[in-house]
Amino acid sequence: MLDLTYEMPKPKTIAGAKHDWELVIGMEVHAQVSSNAKLFSGASTQFGAEPNSNVAFVDAAMPGMLPVINEYCVEQAVRTGLGLKADINLKSAFDRKNYFYPDLPQGYQISQLYHPIVGEGEVLVEMGDGTARNVRIERIHMEQDAGKSIHDMDPHMSFVDLNRTGVCLMEIVSRPDIRGPEEAAAYIVKLRQILRYLGTCDGNMQNGNLRADVNVSICLPGAYEKYQETQDFSHLGTRCEIKNMNSMRFIQQAIEVEARRQIAIVEGGGKVDQETRLYDPDKGETRSMRSKEEAHDYRYFPDPDLLPLEIEQAWVDEIAAKLPELPDDKKARFISEFGLTDYDASVLTAEVESAAYFEEVAKGRNGKLAANWVINELFGRLKKEDHDITESPVSPAQLGGIIDLIASEAISGKIAKDLFEVVYTEGGDPAQIVEERGMKQVTDTGAIETALDEIIAANPAQVEKAKVNPKLAGWFVGQVMKATGGKANPKAVNELVGKKLGS
């Protein structure tokens, strides 16, 4: 079982350095809210639409256009906060974050700095060594996404697509509690899992719907503990932010590369500058993007077009009452209800669709047998073909039907694998396929005994060897299975072979 008690993170040290430097990592995750409309307009959020086709007047910053908040986006932010065991602020407010990019028509972004909608929470991160660690959430605030600048369509000009402008983002800001690249990736995996279970973000990193800014700093042993005691950031090294990471693998690589860069600077007598950097996976390096801005650089001030957002506790309670079963709770239930191992339960609950599929297969059946077939046979085949559970050609009812045939001893495990192949490639009802193709297991001991007697009579030398060495009796089992086309009941065959050969 997983140890759910909090454990102080073990630091990641960097090999090859003069000193035993440790890493301190905080993350700002931008999760696109699952909503059909944008945060302050009714424009569509459809991905992949024609450029500049999902743009309302307010998104394009046309004169006189005023933002109107989307209540559903607020509900999704509250649901996310509740799922992360965070404080929900009944009063929050929007601010203007001023900066000038071609894909930001207003010249500012509507965000929440001083009064976010969600306060402190936590994410329980499971590590490969069987322990779990808490990563504290500092805040979650809502903000508009910017558009997209396109630089590779013309050698002389850049283009701007405003489809994404105004889409609602939740920025989930962690404390600097993460101590290594692997833990950073595990944190993103767990956060994505929770968001998908809640239905507040689809977690699609390839489309940019979930991306992370990673803050990395280095410190000498003992400095992090002083920070924990005092909450004084001066004990930690100067942080650099690696912007817009949307790959678990690249996040880990970027952290390692950036840590080594900072160590080389400090051990060479230099000073790390606080800045925003980009990771180049082709060159395996981070490069400077701009100096790291602070709040005063953005000239934040309350948005004059939006009143403070006030919500009622009764509404929050109503949302809380409708929360789905979350990953940790579902995993614990699968272990207790179906007798699964911690590993199997983790695999089955990794994705919300996988958990739902398994639960339908296991309903009223042997949970361990169902888990074995879902994980080993179905997941194995889907992975081989680079498909996920939503693309499975085998429905839960079909896989459950195969398991029912095994449980009733209508088919053997070997026949079941052949049957699975038929259902996977051709479809159909498993029971009907077994009947029509004569795949039923031979349970008639008389027929099995006849086949065994013929094999014994034809192989007297092998019989004598088996009587001296009982382990050789397995040869006769194999011959009977071969003679019956694999349809003989293995248990009955083993019993008869033992009886005939006295083993």
Residue pairs with C-beta under 8 A, 6 or more apart in sequence:
1 335
1 342
2 126
2 130
2 131
2 132
2 342
3 130
3 131
3 132
4 124
4 132
4 328
5 132
6 132
6 133
6 134
7 131
7 132
7 133
8 133
9 133
9 177
9 178
9 179
9 180
9 183
10 179
11 22
11 23
11 179
11 180
11 221
11 224
12 22
12 23
12 179
12 180
12 181
12 182
12 183
13 20
13 21
13 22
14 21
14 23
14 218
14 256
14 259
14 260
14 263
17 260
17 263
17 267
18 267
19 220
19 267
20 220
20 221
21 218
21 219
21 220
21 259
21 263
22 179
22 218
22 219
22 220
22 221
22 223
22 224
23 179
23 180
23 181
23 216
23 217
23 218
23 255
23 259
24 176
24 178
24 179
24 216
24 217
24 218
24 219
24 224
24 227
24 236
24 237
24 239
25 176
25 178
25 179
25 180
25 183
25 184
25 214
25 215
25 216
25 217
25 255
26 173
26 174
26 175
26 176
26 177
26 178
26 214
26 215
26 239
27 173
27 174
27 178
27 184
27 187
27 188
27 212
27 213
27 214
27 215
28 171
28 172
28 173
28 174
28 212
28 213
28 215
28 241
29 171
29 172
29 173
29 174
29 188
29 191
29 210
29 211
29 212
29 213
30 145
30 169
30 170
30 171
30 172
30 210
30 211
30 212
30 213
31 80
31 169
31 170
31 171
31 172
31 195
31 200
31 201
31 203
31 209
31 210
32 45
32 145
32 167
32 168
32 169
32 201
32 202
32 208
32 209
32 210
33 39
33 73
33 76
33 77
33 142
33 167
33 168
33 169
33 170
33 200
33 201
34 76
34 199
34 200
34 201
34 202
35 45
35 70
35 72
35 73
35 76
35 168
36 44
36 45
37 43
37 44
37 45
37 70
37 72
38 45
38 56
38 59
38 70
38 144
38 166
38 167
38 168
39 67
39 69
39 70
39 73
39 110
39 142
39 143
39 144
39 166
39 167
39 168
40 58
40 67
40 68
40 69
40 70
40 110
40 144
40 166
41 56
41 57
41 58
41 59
41 67
41 68
41 166
42 56
43 54
43 55
43 56
43 59
43 166
44 54
45 54
45 167
46 54
47 207
47 209
49 163
51 159
51 161
51 163
52 161
52 162
52 163
53 163
54 163
55 162
55 163
55 165
56 65
56 166
57 65
58 65
58 66
58 67
58 68
58 166
59 105
59 162
59 165
59 166
60 105
60 162
60 165
61 105
61 106
61 107
66 305
67 110
67 303
67 305
67 306
69 306
69 309
70 168
73 142
73 168
74 117
74 142
74 309
74 311
75 319
76 168
76 170
76 200
77 117
77 118
77 140
77 142
77 170
77 200
78 88
78 117
78 118
78 311
78 315
78 316
78 319
79 198
79 199
79 200
79 319
79 323
80 118
80 140
80 170
80 172
80 195
80 198
80 200
80 201
81 87
81 88
81 117
81 118
81 119
81 121
81 140
82 88
82 316
82 319
82 320
82 323
83 194
83 195
83 197
83 198
83 200
83 323
83 326
84 118
84 121
84 122
84 123
84 137
84 140
84 172
84 194
85 121
85 122
86 118
86 119
86 120
86 121
86 122
86 137
86 140
87 118
87 119
87 120
87 121
88 117
88 118
88 119
88 311
88 316
89 115
89 116
89 117
89 118
89 119
90 310
90 311
90 312
90 313
90 316
91 115
91 308
91 309
91 310
91 311
92 112
92 115
92 116
92 117
92 141
92 308
92 309
93 112
93 114
93 115
93 302
93 303
93 306
93 308
93 309
94 110
94 111
94 112
94 142
94 302
94 303
94 306
94 309
95 110
95 111
95 112
95 113
95 114
95 300
95 301
95 302
95 303
96 108
96 109
96 110
96 111
96 300
96 301
96 302
96 303
97 108
97 109
97 110
97 111
97 113
97 143
97 298
97 300
98 107
98 108
98 298
98 299
98 300
99 107
99 108
99 109
99 293
99 298
100 107
101 146
101 149
102 149
102 158
102 160
103 146
103 147
103 148
103 149
103 160
103 161
103 162
103 165
104 146
104 147
104 165
105 147
105 162
105 165
109 143
109 144
109 146
110 143
110 144
110 303
110 306
111 141
111 142
111 143
111 144
111 171
112 141
112 142
112 143
113 141
113 295
113 300
114 300
114 302
115 308
116 139
116 140
116 141
116 142
117 140
117 141
117 142
117 309
118 137
118 139
118 140
118 141
119 139
120 136
120 137
120 138
120 139
121 136
121 137
121 140
122 134
122 135
122 136
122 137
123 134
123 135
123 137
123 174
123 187
123 190
123 191
123 194
124 132
124 133
124 134
124 190
124 328
125 132
125 133
125 134
125 135
125 183
125 186
125 187
125 190
126 132
126 186
126 190
126 346
127 133
127 182
127 183
127 186
128 182
130 342
133 177
133 183
134 177
135 174
135 175
135 177
135 178
135 187
136 174
136 175
136 177
137 172
137 173
137 174
137 175
138 173
138 174
138 175
139 173
140 170
140 171
140 172
140 173
141 170
141 171
141 173
142 168
142 169
142 170
142 171
143 168
143 169
143 171
144 165
144 166
144 167
144 168
144 169
145 164
145 165
145 166
145 167
145 168
145 169
146 164
146 165
147 160
147 161
147 162
147 163
147 164
147 165
148 160
148 161
148 163
148 164
149 158
149 159
149 160
150 158
150 159
150 160
150 161
151 158
153 159
170 200
170 201
172 191
174 187
176 215
176 217
176 227
176 233
176 236
176 239
178 184
178 187
179 224
180 255
181 251
181 252
181 253
181 255
181 256
182 252
184 214
184 251
184 252
184 255
185 248
185 249
185 251
185 252
188 210
188 212
188 248
188 251
189 248
190 327
192 201
192 203
192 205
192 210
193 203
193 327
193 350
193 351
193 352
194 326
194 327
195 201
195 203
195 210
196 202
196 203
196 351
196 352
197 324
197 325
197 326
197 327
197 330
197 352
198 323
198 324
198 326
199 324
201 209
201 210
202 209
203 209
203 210
204 210
205 211
205 246
205 247
205 248
206 246
208 246
210 246
211 244
211 245
211 246
212 244
212 245
212 246
212 251
213 241
213 242
213 243
213 244
213 245
214 241
214 242
214 245
214 251
214 254
214 255
215 239
215 240
215 241
215 242
216 239
216 240
216 241
216 242
216 255
216 258
216 259
216 262
217 236
217 237
217 238
217 239
217 240
217 262
217 272
218 237
218 259
218 262
218 263
218 266
218 272
219 235
219 236
219 237
223 235
223 236
223 237
224 235
224 236
226 232
226 235
227 233
227 235
227 236
237 262
237 266
237 272
238 262
238 271
238 272
238 273
238 274
239 274
239 292
240 258
240 262
240 272
240 273
240 274
240 275
240 276
240 277
240 286
240 292
241 275
241 276
241 277
241 292
242 254
242 255
242 258
242 277
242 278
242 279
242 286
243 276
243 277
243 278
243 289
244 278
245 251
245 254
245 279
250 279
250 281
253 279
253 281
253 284
254 279
254 286
257 279
257 284
257 285
257 286
258 277
258 279
258 286
261 285
261 286
262 272
265 271
265 272
266 272
273 291
274 291
274 292
275 288
275 289
275 290
275 291
275 292
276 288
276 289
276 290
276 291
276 292
276 293
277 286
277 287
277 288
277 289
278 286
278 287
278 289
279 285
279 286
280 286
280 287
325 333
327 349
330 349
330 355
331 342
331 345
331 346
331 349
332 345
334 340
334 344
334 345
334 348
334 349
334 355
334 358
334 367
335 341
335 342
335 345
337 367
338 362
338 367
338 368
338 370
338 371
339 367
339 368
340 348
340 367
340 368
340 371
344 371
344 375
347 354
347 375
347 379
348 354
348 355
348 358
348 371
348 374
348 375
349 355
351 388
351 389
353 388
353 389
353 390
354 374
354 379
354 389
357 374
357 389
357 392
357 396
358 370
358 371
358 374
360 396
360 397
360 400
361 370
361 373
361 374
361 396
361 399
361 400
361 403
362 370
362 371
363 400
365 400
365 403
365 404
365 407
366 403
366 407
369 403
369 406
369 407
370 399
370 400
370 403
373 399
373 402
373 403
373 420
374 399
377 417
377 420
378 389
378 392
378 394
378 399
379 389
381 424
382 388
382 389
382 391
382 392
393 424
393 425
393 427
394 420
394 423
394 424
398 423
398 427
398 428
398 429
398 430
399 420
399 423
401 429
401 430
401 431
402 411
402 416
402 419
402 420
402 423
402 430
404 431
405 411
405 416
405 419
405 430
405 431
405 434
406 412
406 413
406 416
409 441
409 443
409 489
410 431
410 434
410 440
410 441
411 419
411 434
411 439
411 440
411 441
412 441
412 486
412 487
412 488
412 489
412 490
413 490
414 481
414 486
415 434
415 439
415 441
415 486
415 487
418 439
418 486
419 430
419 433
419 434
419 439
422 428
422 433
422 437
423 430
423 433
433 439
434 440
439 487
440 487
441 487
441 488
441 489
442 448
442 484
442 487
442 488
442 489
443 489
443 492
445 492
445 496
447 484
448 480
448 484
448 488
448 489
448 492
448 493
448 496
449 496
451 480
451 483
451 484
451 488
452 476
452 480
452 493
452 496
452 497
452 500
453 500
454 483
455 476
455 479
455 480
455 483
456 463
456 476
456 500
456 501
459 479
462 472
462 475
462 476
463 501
465 472
466 472
466 473
466 475
466 476
466 501
466 503
467 501
467 502
467 503
470 501
470 503
473 497
473 498
473 501
473 503
476 497
476 500
476 501
477 490
477 493
477 494
477 497
480 488
480 493
480 496
480 497
481 488
481 490
481 493
497 503
